[in-house]
Amino acid sequence: PWFCGHFRAQPLLPGVIQLLWVQKLADNYLFKSEHYISGAPAIKFIKPLIPNDKICLYLELQCLNGKKTVKFEYSRLDKDNVIVSSNGKINYKDK
């Protein structure tokens, strides 16, 4: 269902869905307190993710000087190669 309606000729995973997954997984696994997104200074969509891709999402929480940043990277396996599909940083603040 994530691919429906996003280009008939070649469906792809929309960037907004990729960011939603980052947010949901960060909420569930990285944070111990309530927080909200305060910005997204760097997001790159490099190669599209299409149906049947085998994907991996890497998340890393960085806490520096009271600031929380989640770095993410989506990659996919293409034959024997790992290809970065998108990556970026999302800044958070405690509520």
BAGU-379024 format. One line per 8 residues: number of its first residue (from 1); their letters; for each residue x, y, z of C-alpha. Coordinates in steps of 0.02 Angstrom, whole numbers, padded with zeros to 5 digits. Example, Ala and Ser with C-alpha at 12.3 -4.5 7.8 and 13.67 -1.06 7.14 Angstrom:
! residues 2
1	AS	00615:-00225:00390  00684:-00053:00357
***
This chain:
! residues 95
1	PWFCGHFR	00000:00000:00000  00147:00120:00026  00181:00123:-00161  00002:00147:-00223  -00030:00305:-00320  00152:00359:-00332  00191:00339:-00517  00099:00205:-00616
9	AQPLLPGV	00238:00161:-00736  00363:00131:-00596  00297:00140:-00417  00420:00202:-00288  00422:00230:-00101  00381:00414:-00070  00507:00516:00029  00373:00569:00152
17	IQLLWVQK	00342:00385:00194  00528:00356:00219  00532:00502:00342  00376:00438:00430  00460:00269:00457  00615:00354:00527  00507:00454:00647  00404:00304:00704
25	LADNYLFK	00556:00192:00731  00651:00330:00822  00498:00357:00934  00489:00171:00975  00673:00128:00993  00785:00279:01021  00697:00402:01135  00659:00389:01321
33	SEHYISGA	00562:00552:01336  00431:00647:01235  00502:00754:01096  00459:00841:00934  00546:00870:00769  00632:01039:00763  00708:01028:00590  00783:00923:00452
41	PAIKFIKP	00945:01007:00397  01003:00873:00276  00900:00748:00178  00953:00670:00013  00850:00554:-00097  00980:00471:-00208  00905:00314:-00285  00721:00266:-00280
49	LIPNDKIC	00657:00120:-00177  00539:00014:-00281  00425:-00134:-00242  00517:-00296:-00201  00679:-00206:-00153  00764:-00280:-00002  00796:-00127:00105  00888:-00088:00265
57	LYLELQCL	00859:00065:00375  01002:00119:00487  00964:00241:00628  01088:00327:00743  01044:00443:00887  01172:00579:00921  01160:00686:01078  01279:00834:01078
65	NGKKTVKF	01266:00991:01186  01085:00953:01230  01036:00930:01048  00966:00766:00984  00990:00716:00803  00938:00556:00717  01047:00510:00570  00968:00387:00449
73	EYSRLDKD	01014:00291:00294  00905:00183:00183  01001:00060:00076  00951:-00082:-00038  01036:-00239:-00096  01061:-00247:-00285  01138:-00414:-00331  01293:-00414:-00219
81	NVIVSSNG	01304:-00226:-00198  01232:-00116:-00062  01165:00046:-00136  01121:00198:-00030  00947:00256:-00077  00925:00402:00043  01001:00476:00199  00990:00626:00312
89	KINYKDK	00975:00703:00483  00822:00752:00584  00839:00864:00737  00730:00840:00891  00690:00938:01049  00615:00877:01212  00437:00932:01247
***
